[in-house]
Amino acid sequence: MLRVLINLLRRPAIRMGLAQDRRRALRNPGFVSFMAQNNRQRPGNYSHERIERTRRWLRNLAVTALVLGCAWIAIESAKALSVF
């Protein structure tokens, strides 16, 4: 279970600067302005980007649920201790 959480929450090497992003051409501002100047349509959403966005959303949802669960346990524990 711990391995699953570590893999879910790990930071990719690209974000940490240890590897270069091979998809940079689509995010390069110079390339985007070149495409706009030449009346090209902006490329649509790629399935990879959609999958990454969905994973990020699910990861944030899981972290939020974990934090709320821990808060709920703490509140219930405080209520139980106050009884005694």
C-alpha positions in Angstrom: 0.0 0.0 0.0 2.9 2.4 0.8 4.4 1.7 -2.6 1.2 2.7 -4.3 1.1 6.0 -2.4 4.7 6.7 -3.2 4.2 6.0 -6.9 1.1 8.2 -6.9 2.7 11.1 -5.1 6.2 11.0 -6.6 7.5 13.9 -8.5 8.5 13.1 -12.1 12.2 13.7 -13.1 11.1 16.4 -15.6 9.6 18.6 -12.8 12.8 18.2 -10.7 15.0 19.2 -13.6 16.7 15.8 -13.9 15.3 15.1 -17.4 14.3 17.2 -20.3 10.7 17.3 -21.5 10.6 15.8 -25.0 7.1 17.3 -25.5 8.4 20.8 -25.2 7.8 21.7 -28.9 4.1 21.9 -28.3 4.5 24.1 -25.2 7.2 26.4 -26.7 5.8 30.0 -26.9 7.8 30.6 -30.1 6.3 27.6 -31.8 2.8 28.6 -30.7 3.2 32.2 -32.1 4.6 30.7 -35.3 1.5 28.5 -35.7 -0.8 31.5 -34.9 1.0 33.8 -37.4 0.6 31.2 -40.2 -3.1 30.8 -39.6 -2.8 27.2 -38.3 -5.3 25.9 -35.9 -4.1 25.1 -32.5 -3.6 21.4 -32.0 -6.4 19.8 -30.1 -6.2 18.1 -26.7 -4.0 15.0 -27.0 -5.1 11.9 -25.2 -1.8 11.9 -23.2 -2.5 15.4 -21.8 -6.1 14.4 -21.0 -4.9 11.3 -19.2 -2.3 13.4 -17.2 -5.0 16.0 -16.3 -7.3 13.2 -15.1 -4.6 11.6 -13.0 -3.7 14.9 -11.4 -7.4 15.6 -10.6 -7.8 12.1 -9.1 -4.5 12.5 -7.1 -5.8 15.8 -5.7 -9.1 14.2 -4.9 -7.4 11.3 -3.1 -5.2 13.7 -1.1 -8.2 15.8 -0.1 -10.1 12.7 0.9 -7.2 11.5 3.0 -6.9 14.9 4.8 -10.6 15.0 5.5 -10.5 11.5 6.8 -7.7 12.3 9.1 -9.5 15.4 10.4 -12.7 13.3 10.9 -10.8 10.7 12.9 -9.1 13.5 15.0 -12.5 15.1 15.8 -14.2 11.8 16.7 -11.2 10.9 18.9 -11.5 14.2 20.7 -15.2 13.7 21.2 -14.6 10.2 22.6 -11.8 11.4 25.0 -14.0 14.2 26.2 -16.6 11.7 27.4 -14.1 10.2 29.8 
